[in-house]
Amino acid sequence: MKTDRPAVLVNIGFGNVVAASRVVAVVTPGSAPIRRLREEARQRGKLIDATEGRRTRSIIITDSDHVILSALQAETITQRLSGRAAQEDAE
């Protein structure tokens, strides 16, 4: 599926970016089901740690079943994703 528009990348902290179109969910890491999801992703080799050694404050789930750890708050990432979506709608 090829499109003419370039991929929109969202900064998830420390110079790390993720393609906005691939993000399914941004969640906080506190609940037991999310901790299980994180551990299962680690076992499958689908966990990406983008925290640079800092505390995990949000977890990003992608459509490719990858789980990405970020040191940014979930609200911050959500705002960045929403800003990109609004920008795309305006174009």
C-alpha positions as CSV (number, residue, x, y, z in Angstrom):
1,M,0.0,0.0,0.0
2,K,2.0,3.0,-1.3
3,T,0.9,6.6,-0.8
4,D,2.2,9.8,-2.1
5,R,2.4,11.4,1.3
6,P,5.5,10.9,3.5
7,A,5.2,9.1,6.8
8,V,4.3,11.4,9.7
9,L,6.8,10.8,12.5
10,V,6.0,11.7,16.1
11,N,8.8,12.3,18.7
12,I,8.5,9.9,21.6
13,G,11.4,11.3,23.5
14,F,15.2,11.6,23.3
15,G,15.2,11.9,19.5
16,N,13.2,8.6,19.0
17,V,10.3,8.8,16.6
18,V,7.4,6.5,15.6
19,A,5.2,6.6,12.5
20,A,1.9,8.1,13.6
21,S,-0.1,6.0,11.2
22,R,1.2,2.8,12.9
23,V,0.2,3.7,16.5
24,V,-2.9,1.8,17.8
25,A,-2.8,2.9,21.4
26,V,-0.8,4.9,24.0
27,V,-1.3,3.6,27.5
28,T,0.1,4.1,31.0
29,P,2.2,1.2,32.4
30,G,0.6,0.8,35.8
31,S,-2.1,-1.9,35.3
32,A,-1.4,-5.7,35.5
33,P,-2.7,-6.4,32.0
34,I,-0.3,-3.8,30.5
35,R,2.5,-5.3,32.5
36,R,1.6,-8.7,31.1
37,L,1.5,-7.3,27.6
38,R,4.9,-5.8,28.1
39,E,6.4,-9.1,29.3
40,E,4.8,-11.0,26.5
41,A,6.3,-8.6,24.0
42,R,9.7,-9.0,25.5
43,Q,9.5,-12.8,25.2
44,R,8.4,-12.5,21.5
45,G,11.2,-10.0,20.7
46,K,8.7,-7.3,20.0
47,L,9.6,-4.9,22.8
48,I,11.4,-1.6,21.9
49,D,12.8,0.3,24.8
50,A,13.1,4.0,23.9
51,T,13.4,5.3,27.5
52,E,17.2,5.9,27.4
53,G,17.4,4.3,30.9
54,R,14.7,6.5,32.4
55,R,11.4,5.5,34.1
56,T,8.8,4.1,31.7
57,R,5.8,6.6,31.7
58,S,3.9,5.4,28.7
59,I,3.7,2.4,26.4
60,I,2.9,2.6,22.7
61,I,1.3,-0.3,20.9
62,T,1.6,-0.5,17.2
63,D,-0.3,-2.3,14.5
64,S,2.7,-4.5,13.9
65,D,2.2,-5.8,17.4
66,H,5.4,-4.0,18.7
67,V,5.3,-2.5,22.2
68,I,7.4,0.6,22.6
69,L,8.4,2.0,26.0
70,S,8.7,5.8,26.3
71,A,9.8,8.1,29.2
72,L,7.3,10.7,28.1
73,Q,3.8,10.9,29.7
74,A,1.0,9.3,27.7
75,E,-0.8,12.6,27.6
76,T,2.2,14.3,25.9
77,I,2.4,11.7,23.2
78,T,-1.3,11.8,22.7
79,Q,-1.2,15.6,22.2
80,R,1.6,15.2,19.7
81,L,-0.4,12.6,17.8
82,S,-3.5,14.7,17.9
83,G,-1.5,17.7,16.7
84,R,-0.2,15.7,13.7
85,A,-3.7,14.5,12.9
86,A,-5.1,18.0,13.0
87,Q,-2.3,19.2,10.8
88,E,-3.0,16.4,8.2
89,D,-6.7,17.2,8.2
90,A,-5.9,20.9,7.4
91,E,-3.8,19.8,4.4
